[in-house]
Amino acid sequence: MRLDHVQVSCPPGGEDVARAFYRDALGMTEVEKPELLKARGGCWFRAGAAEIHVGVEQSFTPAKKAHPALAVDDLEAVAAKLTGLGYPVRWDNETIPGRRRFHTADGHGNRVEFV
């Protein structure tokens, strides 16, 4: 078994905000959605084996606890880039012994972890 993708949500019309975070800030590639799913809105992104689908929810509430965790080669560089773009960065190197990580929020307030 392997993880295929993780879905987070955005409000109607929130695709450009999602693109600003996942495509522009993180450098993920936008993946074209299948034709039958395009009418639902949202957008999909991929980097390596990581795939994140952003789906539209009419009664959107940001995920404050549930989150994708993305493994990156240079935590400090990603944290610095996100900070420079105005995204919050909260380091947590104590909770899990031996694991360096931080949390941020995408443009819609969904929690995202980096390890």
N, C-alpha and C positions, 0 to 999 in steps of 0.2 A: 504494500500500500504506500502511496505517496500523496502528498497534498497537491491538488491541482490548482486551486486559487482560493483567495479570501475575498469576500465581498464586504464593502463598507457602503454607507448610504450618503446621499446628498438630497437637498430639497429640489423641487422642480426648478429647472433652469440653472442648476448649480454646476453644470459640466465644466464651464470655463474656470471656475474656482478650483475644481478638482484637477484640471489640466495644469494650472499654475503650480500646484504642489507636486503631484505625481510625475508629470512630464517635465516641467521646467525646473523645479527645485531639485527633484531627485534624479532626473535624467532617465526616467523610465520611458520606454517606447510605447506610444499609443497603438493598440491593436484594434483593427476594425472588427466591430461586432457583426455576428451573423445577421443577414438580411431580416429574418423574422423577429429579431430582438431589437433592431434599431428603433422601432416606433415606441418602445418603452422608455427611451432616453438612457442616460448614463453613458459611461465610457470605461474602457478596459485598458490596462497598462501591464507591461512586462519588462523585466530586467533579469537576464539569466533564467533561472528556474522559478523566480518569484513572479506571480501574476496577481494583480489586484483588480477586481471589478468594482466599479462605483455604480450603484444602482439608485434610481430615483424613488424616493418615498414621499407620498403626499403629506403625511403627518410626520415629517422628519424630526428626529431628536438625535443629536450627536452621541456616538458611543464613547462614554467616558471610562469604561472599564474594559470591555471587550476590545481587542485590538490585534492587528497583524504585528509580528515582530520580524524585522528585516535584518539579516546579517550583512554587514558591510566590511570592507577591508580597512577603512580608516575612519574610526568613529569621530575623532577630533575634527577631521576635515568636513564631514557631513554636518556635525554639530555647528561648526563655524559658518558654513554656508547657510544653514537654516536660520541661525541667529541673525546673520547679515540680511536675510530676506524678511525678517520680522516674525518668524515662527518661534514659539516658546521652546526652550530646551531645558529639561529637568533631569539632571544626572542622578542615577541611583546605582552606586557601586557597592553598597553595603548589604542590600536585602538578600541577594544570592551570592554567597561566598565564591570568589574567583571569577565572577562575571561582571564585566564592564558593560554598562548600558545607559541609555537615556530614553526619555519619552518626549514626544512632541505632540502637536495636534495639527491635522491638516487644515485647510482653509475653512472647513465646515465645523471644526471642533472635534472631529473623531480622533481618538488616541491612536498613536503609532509609536511602536518601540523600535529602537535600533540597538543591535548587539554586535 
